[in-house]
C-alpha cells in the first residue's frame, strides 16, 4: 500500500478551514455556536489554524447521552461545534479520498454517495442475477463494535496509509480523546471513517482471498451470500479467527446461516426476498404506532407538529424502496390531507422565500 505524506498543511489552509465551517454548519445554522463563529469568522478560524500549526489543539470534553435504536442502547458522544467539528471536517476533507481508495465498493455506511438504498439495490441485484449463488445467507455483526476498536491497531492502520507525522499526531490526538486502549466514540466524525477503515483489510480478505463475491457491509453489519450452507458455516469459523487474531474483535453470538429466499435477508432496514422487499418488522411497528398517534391527533382537532410532519416524510422515503402500497394506503392515507394542509400553511411559503434569497 502506498503511504501518503505532506497533507497536514492542507488541513490548516485557510480556504480548507472555511470550507470545513460551511460543511460542518449545514442544517445547524440556527445553533448558537454556529452563529458565534459566523459573526467573527476570521477570528475563530485563525485561532483554530494557529492551534493546528503550533500543535496545541486538543479535543474538547465530550457531552454523552444514551440513544435507544431498535431496542439497542448506545452511548453517543457529542463534541462542541468549535473547534472540534470544524477541525474534524477540515481533516476529513483532505484525507477522505485516500481512505476511500482502500474501501471496497460494497462498504456503505457513512460514505458520501452510498448508503442504505444503494446497498439494498446491489443486494437485490445479486439475488436476481446470481440466484444459484445466493441460496444461503450468513448474517452477522461484531460484538460491541465501536467500544471494541483497539487504539493501537487503528493507529497502525493509519500509519500504513499515511507517513505525515503531523497528520498522524492529529489523528492520534482524536483517537486518544477517549480513555483506555480500546473504543472510539459514536457520533465523532472521524469515528465513522475509522469504523469503516478498521475493517477494510478484512473486506479485501473476504473478497480477494476467500473469493466471496456477494459480500455486503454496513459498518459492522455483515451479509454473505453463497450456494453452500456448510461453506458459510466454515467461513463464519474463519471470520471468528480473523477477528480475534487481527482486530481484537468478537463475532456477536446471534449470527445466522439460513435459506435466503424462505426467510428473507433482514438488512439495512428491509427484509429482502427473491421477488419483493418489506420494511423491517421493528421499523414497520414503529411506523404504524406513529401514524396511528398522528391520526388520533387529527381526529381530536389538534395541530400537527413540525417534527411529526418530518417523521411522516421520512417514513415515506423508507416506503418508496419496498413493496408498501397497502401499508401506505392504510396508515398514511387517512392523514394525507392533514399533512398537506400543514405543508401549505407552514412550509410552502418559507420554502419559496428561501429559494428567492438564494
Secondary structure, DSSP 8 states (H G I E B T S, - for coil): ---B-S-HHHHS-HHHHHHHHHHHTTT-TTSHHHHHHHHTHHHHHHHHHHHHHTT-------EEEEEEETTEEEEEEE--IIIIIHHHHHHHHHHHHHHHHHS-TTB-TT-TT-SHHHHHHHHHHHHHHTSGGGSEEEEEEBTTHHHH-BHHHHHHHHHHHB--HHHHHHHHHHHTTSSSSB---BT-HHHHHHHHHHTHHHHHIIIIIS--SSEEEETTEEEEEES-HHHHHHHHHHHHHHIIIII---B-TT-EEEEHHHH-EEETTEEE-SS-EEE-HHHHHHHHHHHHHHHHHHHTT----HHHHHHHHHHHHHHTTSS-HHHHHHHTGGGHHHHHHHHHHHTHHHHHHHHHH-
